[in-house]
Amino acid sequence: MISLELARRLRDGGLPWTPARGDRFVVADRDMDHEVFVLSDMTIELHEYPGGPVFAFNGTTEWALDSLEQREVLWLPAEHQLRDLLGTAFVRLERRAGRYRVCTRGPDAGNGEAPEATYDAVEASDAYALALLSDLGRFSPHQQ
């Protein structure tokens, strides 16, 4: 699972999140960083309101929570989501000496093949996140 520090950096860097069933998140900075929640149809439902998405906690397991706005939670994107977000920039994932390396390639500038960039981490999801952090500019509102 992606580290909280990298999840914060992705959020703060502007990575968009459209919540969907199965997404994992934490209620950060409320002494609940260690509790990972999963968006589902039964326990934690997503409600769309004019002010933005709200996560409703149902049942007795989340007795201390009623609902939270999306901005109050921290998304923990899964490895496959991070890889999908890299899109065509993703070249390969390697395992070397107990670490993972994600290799990416930027768009060709018209003068030959773009060089590869590499991002290493102990966890594959963190290596994907590091690669995505270097490419967050393409998610800016000006380019969508």
PEUR-V58639 format. One record per run of one state. SS is the DSSP state (@ for helix, = for strand, . for the rest). FROM is the first residue (numbers start at 1). TO is the last residue. If there is no record, write none. Layout:
# PEUR-V58639
ss=SS from=FROM to=TO
ss=SS from=FROM to=TO
This chain:
# PEUR-V58639
ss=. from=1 to=3
ss=@ from=4 to=12
ss=. from=13 to=23
ss== from=24 to=27
ss=. from=28 to=31
ss== from=32 to=38
ss=. from=39 to=43
ss== from=44 to=49
ss=. from=50 to=51
ss== from=52 to=57
ss=. from=58 to=66
ss== from=67 to=69
ss=@ from=70 to=72
ss=. from=73 to=73
ss== from=74 to=75
ss=. from=76 to=78
ss=@ from=79 to=89
ss== from=90 to=96
ss=. from=97 to=98
ss== from=99 to=105
ss=. from=106 to=115
ss== from=116 to=121
ss=. from=122 to=123
ss=@ from=124 to=133
ss=. from=134 to=135
ss=@ from=136 to=139
ss=. from=140 to=140
ss=@ from=141 to=143
ss=. from=144 to=144
